[in-house]
């Protein structure tokens, strides 16, 4: 059933991410029902759930920003949650909209899967430290003057139960 409160709001945001991941997986020829860590169940998309795990912080952060001004109506969150896909995110030493960065991420997963060689996945990760004076927006979500942070914006591996997962 539908959950209420913050968990229900998060579920809505995660559903948006999951849909974007499903679109990209289908475009790259994957069967989304066959997963890695999530168990395949009738009507589930286990691979999409696996692939979207490292993307959840984008929704978590957006919800935190959304709730800073106090309670707001769900239709406002629905608009803001969808806009997460338009945020500029760091990937491949450049910035792409999250929707396009998901395609780069899934392509890196496809490359690693097809070559059966250990390769780091190119995951659009949140920077480790954000300048607290800059509020994330579609244009500056990842802007920082901290060189140490800028140097950490590189591809990483998909985490699996506390360990790095290399596809073989």
PLY file of the C-alpha trace (Angstrom):
ply
format ascii 1.0
element vertex 168
property float x
property float y
property float z
element edge 167
property int vertex1
property int vertex2
end_header
0.00 0.00 0.00
0.88 3.65 -0.01
3.06 4.86 2.85
2.52 8.20 4.52
4.88 10.89 5.70
8.52 11.18 4.71
8.77 7.52 3.65
5.87 7.95 1.23
7.44 11.11 -0.14
10.76 9.30 -0.60
8.98 6.40 -2.31
7.59 8.82 -4.89
11.05 10.25 -5.58
12.60 6.79 -5.81
9.87 5.75 -8.27
10.95 8.60 -10.54
14.58 7.43 -10.38
13.53 3.83 -10.94
11.58 4.80 -14.06
14.60 6.64 -15.48
16.80 3.62 -14.76
14.25 1.24 -16.34
14.18 3.38 -19.48
17.96 3.31 -19.75
18.23 -0.42 -19.02
15.67 -1.18 -21.74
17.50 1.09 -24.18
20.71 -0.87 -23.51
19.04 -4.25 -24.00
18.85 -5.44 -20.38
16.07 -7.55 -18.91
15.21 -5.50 -15.83
13.55 -8.43 -14.04
16.88 -10.26 -13.56
18.85 -8.62 -10.76
22.20 -8.88 -9.04
21.47 -8.27 -5.35
17.67 -7.95 -5.40
15.71 -11.16 -5.82
13.61 -11.46 -8.95
9.92 -11.71 -8.09
6.89 -11.75 -10.35
6.27 -8.24 -11.62
9.45 -6.79 -10.11
12.36 -5.06 -11.78
15.23 -6.37 -9.66
18.02 -5.07 -11.91
16.52 -1.58 -11.93
16.39 -1.68 -8.13
20.05 -2.76 -8.00
21.22 -0.11 -10.44
19.30 2.74 -8.78
20.70 2.11 -5.26
23.66 4.52 -5.56
21.35 7.16 -7.08
19.05 7.39 -4.03
21.09 10.18 -2.36
20.02 12.57 -5.14
16.39 12.19 -4.03
17.33 12.19 -0.33
19.16 15.50 -0.68
16.39 17.05 -2.74
13.81 16.08 -0.11
15.98 17.58 2.64
16.09 20.88 0.74
12.34 20.66 0.07
11.46 20.15 3.76
13.76 22.88 5.10
10.96 25.44 4.71
8.48 23.31 6.66
5.60 21.13 5.47
4.49 21.70 1.90
1.82 20.09 -0.30
2.57 16.84 -2.12
2.00 18.35 -5.60
4.94 20.69 -4.96
7.13 17.69 -4.07
5.97 15.88 -7.19
7.23 18.75 -9.36
10.48 19.08 -7.43
11.15 15.32 -7.46
10.78 15.18 -11.25
13.14 18.14 -11.60
15.93 16.06 -9.99
16.40 14.38 -13.37
17.34 17.80 -14.80
20.06 18.55 -12.21
23.57 18.91 -13.57
25.72 16.20 -12.00
29.44 15.44 -12.16
30.39 12.45 -14.31
33.39 11.76 -16.54
35.03 15.00 -15.42
32.17 16.99 -16.88
28.57 17.73 -15.99
25.47 16.17 -17.48
21.85 16.23 -16.49
21.09 13.33 -14.16
18.83 11.71 -16.76
21.73 11.62 -19.24
24.23 10.63 -16.54
22.05 7.58 -15.80
22.54 6.55 -19.45
26.33 6.91 -19.06
26.15 4.83 -15.86
24.07 2.07 -17.50
26.37 2.10 -20.55
29.37 1.55 -18.24
27.45 -1.34 -16.65
26.72 -2.76 -20.12
30.39 -2.43 -21.14
31.57 -4.21 -18.01
28.91 -6.92 -18.45
29.69 -7.57 -22.10
33.48 -7.59 -21.83
33.44 -9.62 -18.60
36.42 -7.54 -17.50
36.62 -5.76 -14.14
35.77 -2.12 -14.80
34.76 0.73 -12.55
31.17 1.81 -13.10
30.59 5.47 -13.90
28.03 6.39 -11.26
26.75 9.97 -10.88
27.61 10.42 -7.20
26.93 13.35 -4.93
30.11 15.26 -4.11
31.41 14.30 -0.66
31.33 17.85 0.68
29.13 20.63 -0.57
29.74 24.32 0.03
26.97 25.07 2.56
26.51 28.60 1.20
25.41 27.30 -2.21
21.92 25.78 -2.34
21.64 23.02 -4.96
19.72 24.09 -8.06
19.48 22.81 -11.59
22.48 24.95 -12.51
24.77 24.79 -9.49
23.99 21.49 -7.77
27.61 20.42 -7.89
29.48 23.74 -7.97
32.26 24.02 -5.41
35.47 25.95 -4.96
37.05 23.15 -2.95
39.74 21.49 -5.14
39.78 18.39 -2.93
36.07 17.88 -3.63
36.48 18.52 -7.35
39.21 15.88 -7.49
36.90 13.26 -5.93
34.33 13.62 -8.74
35.38 10.58 -10.73
33.79 7.24 -11.58
33.34 4.81 -8.74
32.21 1.22 -8.28
28.73 0.03 -7.44
28.69 -0.87 -3.72
27.46 -4.32 -2.74
26.95 -5.02 0.94
29.87 -2.92 2.10
32.26 -4.07 -0.64
33.07 -2.79 -4.09
31.50 -4.80 -6.89
33.57 -5.45 -9.96
31.79 -7.21 -12.75
33.65 -10.17 -14.12
0 1
1 2
2 3
3 4
4 5
5 6
6 7
7 8
8 9
9 10
10 11
11 12
12 13
13 14
14 15
15 16
16 17
17 18
18 19
19 20
20 21
21 22
22 23
23 24
24 25
25 26
26 27
27 28
28 29
29 30
30 31
31 32
32 33
33 34
34 35
35 36
36 37
37 38
38 39
39 40
40 41
41 42
42 43
43 44
44 45
45 46
46 47
47 48
48 49
49 50
50 51
51 52
52 53
53 54
54 55
55 56
56 57
57 58
58 59
59 60
60 61
61 62
62 63
63 64
64 65
65 66
66 67
67 68
68 69
69 70
70 71
71 72
72 73
73 74
74 75
75 76
76 77
77 78
78 79
79 80
80 81
81 82
82 83
83 84
84 85
85 86
86 87
87 88
88 89
89 90
90 91
91 92
92 93
93 94
94 95
95 96
96 97
97 98
98 99
99 100
100 101
101 102
102 103
103 104
104 105
105 106
106 107
107 108
108 109
109 110
110 111
111 112
112 113
113 114
114 115
115 116
116 117
117 118
118 119
119 120
120 121
121 122
122 123
123 124
124 125
125 126
126 127
127 128
128 129
129 130
130 131
131 132
132 133
133 134
134 135
135 136
136 137
137 138
138 139
139 140
140 141
141 142
142 143
143 144
144 145
145 146
146 147
147 148
148 149
149 150
150 151
151 152
152 153
153 154
154 155
155 156
156 157
157 158
158 159
159 160
160 161
161 162
162 163
163 164
164 165
165 166
166 167
